[in-house]
Amino acid sequence: MTTGTHVEAYLTDLRARQAKSRAGRQPARTVHPAGELTVPAHIARWAALHPDRPALVTDDGTLDYRALDDLCARVAGRLHDEGVRPGDRVGVFLPNGARFVVTMLAVLRLGAVHVPVNPMFRAAELRHELTDAAPEVVVTHDPLLPVLDEVRADTPVRTVLADADWPAATAHDRHEPIADDLDALAALNYTGGTTGMPKGCEHTQRHMVYTATAIENGRAADPAARTERIVSLCYLPVFWIAGENLGILAPLVSGGTSVLLTRWNAGAVLRAIGEHGVTTLAGTVENYLELLDRFELSRHDLSTLTAPLTVSFIRKLTPDIRARWKAAVGEHSVLREASYGMTETHTSDTNTLGFQDGDHDLVSDPVFCGLPVPGTDFMVVDFVTGDPLPLGERGEIVVRGPSVLTRYWRAPAATASALRDGWLHTGDIGALDEDGCLHYLGRNKDMIKVKGMSVFPTEVETLLGQHPEVLAAAVVAVPDPDSGERPHAFVRVAEGSALTGEALRAWAATTMAGYKIPQVVEVVPELPLTPTGKIRKTELTARATRTRPAP
């Protein structure tokens, strides 16, 4: 049970430990100096205070805060003319770039609902999300029109704004005023689930601003003593909530600068750090190793890069890699893990700052996630009873705080299962140490990570099941030296079908994003079942591991 006096006693002790650990390392509070403003209101504030300050740098050039605020207001006016009102969903089907950021801010300015849509989607995935979120207006660009046209008739979409519409939208009359309800539904961020197709996580602008402020405040033990503004370089896709945080919310809510790249490119990253005075970026360990191997590394000025963050998806951050980075870049640049989080929590829930002395964060049980950001609570509980477990014991990570989703969109059963007594049950395995720091010890048994991207077997199974000759499908994870893991599928086909695994895999390539496509599809006569009728995935995993292609 995640309520009761024993829970309060547990939390009282845990918070005391965390406050002691936080002292001198991280701030004690998450408070924005401007008070409670919506995201576009923060943009307007910075446009008034520092109109010429660079806000957004992309391949298309640099927008200062005056220009960014103006574009958002004008695009909001165009969307309003298209009938968009508070609470209406707007699909943003775009890659990284200024158009994505401006559209998102324009939607929020209207009090409407931002629905970021993965530009790598194929028809089946796009059809599901547009049908579920039901936006009537979608903003996109011409290269994505063919897949959108393929599914549009099956969805509520009535208006599409693409390349030919953008000049008129940015020249439209400004829309005033700015919607100011921090607690209204503001975004549907889709995540995979353990059953069925992806679900929309309902987030508000209060969730967004809290997350942005926690990231900005968490750059130093005393935020008031810090003089430099955040200049965040982001090449993560901003349709991901992690990319949204690092490439849009954290820099722009704080009056900093977002340097937004369309994709990872080591040379472009090095040039951007020196040219724009980048203070922070987040990438995989492989990204940093590639930077270290660049012959021109020493030619670039990396003196501003004080907060390089990494995520250990495939390769893990080690003391040797950290030492190599520090030796190449300088003592000021200490490579550390980013944070623990998930789409349901707006994903930036912990901070590892201050635990790098003696590589404390790297020599303890992996993966060290640090302390919860102020205002957020974690517990580790028994998976069955929900009772808090003693420090050091492994159990389910549960979290509550100002950025946890309100509910799953149109999914009351999933909401009731995940949100209990005010706590989000993550399904992840973790432990809390004597300092109150969180350690992530494994993800739920179904999720597959392909180069850091989440692939949920049930989603792939559902998509495979849309083939007319497929009766059943089971998808498991197999290790892969290049991507960490890859899906491996077992399928039963209709009697008399000549469908082969190779043919089904080729069909899957037209149905789902590339990183979700099973590495191998095996056609089998039967799937092994438990006495209760569930598929024995442990047996399939062992079989897939034995038969996977050689690297």
N, C-alpha and C positions, 0 to 999 in steps of 0.2 A: 504493500500500500504506500503510495507516494504522498499521503497526508497523515496527520496525527502528531502527537507530542514527540514521539521518537524521531520523526522526520525533522521537526524543528530543532531538536537537540543536535541531530546530525549536522544540519546546515549551520547552526550557530558555531559549532566546533570547526567545521570546514571553512567558513568565512573568516574566522579568526586566524586560522593557518594561512589562508590566502592573503589576508591583509598584511601579515608579517612578511610573507614571501614577496609581496608586491612592493613593499617599502624600499625606496631607492632604486627600483628597477622599472616600475610601470606606474602610470597615474592611478589615483584611487577612485576617480569619478569619470563618467562620460558625460560631459556637458559642453554644448556649443555656445560660444560667447554671444552669438546673435539671438539666442533663444529659440523658440519653437516656430520655425518657418518651413514651408514646403520646399521641395527641391527647386522648382522654378523661381520661387521667391528669393531663395539664396542667390540664384544667378542674377536676378534683378538687383539685389542688394550690392553684389560685387560690381555690377555694371555701373551703379551710382557712385560707389566708393573708388573703384579703380578701373575705369572704363577702358583704358589702353593696355591693361595687363593681359598677356597671352592666356587664353582659356583652353583652347583646343588646337592641337597641331596634328594635321593629317597630310596625306599625299596631295590634297587639294590646296594646302596652304595653312595659314594660321588665322584663327578667329580670336579677336580679343573679346573681353566680356561685353562690351557695348554691342559688338556685331552678333555675338552668340545670343544675347537676350533679344535683340531685334529680330533675328531670324526665327527664333522660337515663337515670338509673338505673331509674326506674319504667317508662319505655317499653321499655327493654332487658328488663325483667322480663316485660312483655307479649309481646314478640317471642320470648323464650325459651319461654314457654308455648305459642306457636304453632309451636314446633319448630325455631326458628332456632338453629343451632350454628356454631362456628367454621368458616369457609370457605364457608358458605351465602350465596348472593346474596340481597339484599333490594332490590327496586325502590323508588325514591323518586320518585314521579310527582307532583310538586308545584311550584307557583310559589314565588317568594321569600317567606319568612315564618318565623316561629318553629318551625312544625311541621317544615319541611324541616331546619332546623339541629338540632333536638332528635332527629329520627329518624336523621340521619346520625351524630351522636355516639353514639346508642344502639346502632346497628349496629356501630360500631367498638368500643364497650365490650364487646360480645359476641365480638369477634374475627371477626365476619362481614364480608361484602363489600358495600360501598355501591355501588349502581348508580343514579346520577342519570339520570332520564329526562326529556327535553324535554317540558314541558307543552303545547307548540305542535304536537306530533306529531299527524298523522292516522293512520288505521288501518294503512296499509301500513308506515309507518315504525315505529310502535309494535309491530306484530306482529314485525317483524324483530328489534328490540332485545330484546324479551322472550323471543323464541325463542332468540336467540343467547346472551344472558346466563343464561337459564333460572332466574330467581328464582321461588321458590314462594310468596313473600309480597310483596305490593306495598302500600305506604302511599300514599294519595292523598287527594283531597277530592271532594266530591259533584259539582262541575261537570265533572270529568274522567271520571266513571263511564261516560257513554254510549260514548265511544270505547274505553275499557278493556273494557266489556262486549262491544263489537263483535268484539274479537280474542281475548278471554280463552280461548275454547274451543280455539284453535289454539296455545296457549302452555302452559308448565308451571305457570302461576299457579294456586294452589289456595286462597289466602287473600287477601282484600282488606280492608284497614283504612281506612275512610273517616270521614266526619264523626261518625257515630253511635258509632264505636268509640273516638274520641280521648279523651273524658272518662274512660272506664274505663282506657284505657292510661296516662294521666297520673296516675291514682290507684292504680295497681298497686303491689304491694310492690317495693321496690328490688331490683335484681339486683346481687349482689356475687360475686366481685371483678371488677376490670377486667382484660380480656385484655391481656397485656404483650409480645406478639411484634411487634416493630417491622418485621420483614421478611416477615411473612405477607402474602398477598394481602389488600388492604384496600379497593380500589376498582376498578371497571371504568368508566373515563371514555371514552365513545365519541367517535371522531373519524371524519371522512370519510377516504377513501383514494383512491388514483389508480385503483383497480380495484374494482368491485363495491360492495357496501353498506358502511356504517360498521363499523369494527372497534373492539373494546374494548381500551383501553390498560391493562395491568395495573400498578397503582400500590400501593405499600405505605405504611404510616404513617411509615416512615423518610423516604420521598420527601416526604410532606406536611410533616413537622416541619422538615426541612431547608429546604424552600421557605419556610415561614412564618418561620423564623428568619432566613433571608437577607433577606427583605423587611423585617422589623423592624430587624435590624442595619444594613441599608443606608440607613437614614434619616439617618445622620450619619457623619462620618469616624471619630469615636470614640464607639461606642455607650455606653460606660461613663459618658461625660460628659453624656449626654442625660437630662433630668429628666422630660419629659412622656411620658405613655403614648400609644400610638397609638389614635386614635379614627377609625375608617375608615368612611366613608359609601359604601355600595355599592348601586347600582341595576342593575348588570349581573346577568343571570340567574345564580343560583348553581348551576344544573345545568351551566353552562360551568365549565371548570376555572379560568379567570381570575376569575370571580365567586366560586368556592369559595375561592381564595387570598385575595382582597381582602375578601370579605364574611364569611368564617368563619375560615379558618386563621390568617392573619397577626394579626388582632386578638385572637383567643381564646387562641392558644398563648402569646402574649406578655403576657396579663393585661390587655389593653386593652378597648376597647368597639367592637362592630360596630353601626352604624346602618344597618339593612337596609330599603331601600325596595322596593316591588313593581315599580316601573317609573320611568323618567325623568320628572321633573316639575320644571321650573326653580324654580317658587315653593316647592315642598316642599323642594328641595335647599337653597335659601337659608335657609329657616327652620330646617332641621335643623342646618346648620353653626353658626349662632349659638346655638341652643338646647342642643346637645350638645357644643359645643367640638370640632368635627370638625377633625382635623389633616391628613387626606389623603382624596382621592377620585380616581377615575380615570374619565375620560369622553372622548368624541370632541372634536375641535376645534369641531365644530358645537355641542356642549353648552355649551362655555365661551363661545362667541359669543352664544348665547341668554342665558346668565347676564348677560353684559355689556350686553345690550340691555334687560334688565329695569329698568323705571323705579324699582323699589324696592331696587335693589342697594345703594345707599349707606345704606339704613336698617338693614341687617343687620350684625351684628358678625362680621366674617370674620378677626379677628385671630389666631385659632388655626390657620388653614388655611396651614400652612407647606409642605406637599408636595402641591400640585395636579398630578396626572399626566394626560397626554393620550395619545391614540392617533390617529395621522394616517391614518384610513381613506379619507376622501373629501377633505375640506379638509386641507391640511397646516399644521402649526405653523410660523409665520414669526416673524422678529424683531419685525415690526410688531404681530402679535397678542400676543406675549409682552409687549411694551412697553405695549400697551393694557391688558392684564390687571394688570400691576404698577401702572400709574397709577391704576386704579380700585380695586384691593384693598389695595395697599401693597407696600413694598419687601420685606417678609418673605415674600411669596408669589410664588415664581418658577415659572412654568409650564414643565414639561419633559416630554419623552417618557417613557413608562413603561418598557417593556422588550421585548426579543425573547424569543420562546418559542413553544411549541406544546403541544398536549395530551400528546404523547409525553414531554415534558420537564418537565411540570407548569408550564410556560409563563412563569415569572418568572426568566429565566436571565441577564439583564444588568441593569446599573444605570447610569443616565446622570447621577447626582448629581455635581456639582463641575465640569461642563464647560460651564456656562452663561455664564461670564465672556466678554464680547465676542461672545456668541452663537456660541461655537465649535462647539456641537453642531448649530447650524442652518445654518451657512454651508458646511459640508463636504458631501461626497457624501451624498445621502439614501439610506436613512434611518439616522441615527446612532443606534446601539443601546447604545453605551458599553462598559464593561468587563464581563467575565463575573463573576458573583457568586463569591466565594472558594470554591474547591473544584470549580468547573466549568471545563472546558477547551473551547475552540473551536479548530478548524482550518478553513482554506479549502483545499479539495483539488480536483484535477482530476477532473471528472465521470467520466472513463473509467478512468484509472489509479489514482485514489485518492491520488496523491502530493501532499504539501503544496505549495502554491503560494507564491511570494515575496509579501511584504507588498505590498498594493496591487493585486494581480492578482485578477480575479474568478473564482470557481469555486463549488463546492458547499460549503455550510456543514455541517460535521459537529460533533457535540457529545458529550461524555461527562461524567458527574458523578453526584452522589448522588441526583438526582431523575429520571434517565432511566428510562423504563418498563422493567419486567422483561422483558416480551414482549408480543406481541399475543395476546389471548385466542383460543384455539383456531384460531390461524392461523400454523402453523409456517413456511410458505413466506414469508409477509409478514414474519415476524420475522427469518428468515435474510437476506432482502433488505435490511432496514432496519438491523439490528444486525450490524455486521461489525467484528471485532477489538476489541470493546468500545466502538465508536463508533456513534452514531446518525447515519445519512445522511439529512438532512432533505429533500433535493431542492430546497432554497432556494438562491438565488444571493446571494453576499455577498463581502465583502473585509475584510481586516484592515489597519488603518493603522499608521503608525510607532509610535504609542503603544500598540498592541495592542488598540485598540477595534474593535468589530465594526460593519460597515455592511451593512445589508440592502438589496440592490439589485434584488430581484424575487422573486416566489414561483414555485413550479413552474408550468409552462405550463397546467395544467389547472384549478387552483383559481380560483373566482370569489368575490369579496368583495361581499356585499350588506349595506350599512350595518354593515360589520365582521364579519358572520356568514359563515362559510365554507360555500360551496356547491360540492360536487364534481360535475362533469359526469357522471361515470360513475354516481353515485348517482341523479341525475335521469334519466339514460338508462335505468337499470335499472327505475325506477319507471314511466316512460312505457311501457317494454316490457311491463309487466304488463297493458296494455290489450289485449284479445283481437284487435284489428284492426291493431295496430302490429307491423311486422316488424323495424324497426331505427330507432334514434334516435341523433342526435349533438347534443350541447349545447356551445355555446361562449359566451364572455363578450362582451358589448357594453357600451360606456360608458353610464352613466346619470347625469344631473346631480343626481338626488335621492339615489340609493343608492350611487353609485360605479360599480357594475357591476350587470348583470342577466343571467340566463341567456336564451339564444335557442336554440330547438330546431328541428332539421330531422328530419322523420320520413318513413319509407316505410311505407305501409299495404298491407294485403292487397289482392290484385287484386279489383276489383269493389266495394271498400269505398267508402261515401259519407262516411266520416269526414272532417271538416274540421279545420283548425287551431284554429278558435275552439271547436269542440266538444271537441277533445282538451284544450285549455287549461282549459276548464270542468271536465272530468273530473279533470284534474290537481289542481285546487283542492280536490277531495275526497280526494286521495291523499297530498298532501305539505304540509309547512308552507308558509305563505304566501310567505316570502322565497325559497323554492326554485322557485316556479312560474315557468316561462319567460315573459318579457315578450311574446314572439311564438312561435307554433308554426307552422312552415311545412311543409306536406305536399309532398314532392318525389318524382319518379319514381325517382330513383337518388341515392345518396350518392357523392361523388367519392372514389376509392380510389387509394392508392399501388400500385406494382407488387407490393408484398409483401402487399397486401390490407388495409392500414390506411386509416382514413378520413383524408382530407386536411383536417384541421381549420383549417389556416391559410387555405385557400381558403374554407371556410365562414365563418370569422371575418370575412374581407374582405367577403363577400357580406352577412353579417348587419349589419355596420357601415354598409354603403351603404344598406340597406333598413330600418334601425331606425326606429321612429316618431319624429317630430319632438318635441322637448321642449315 
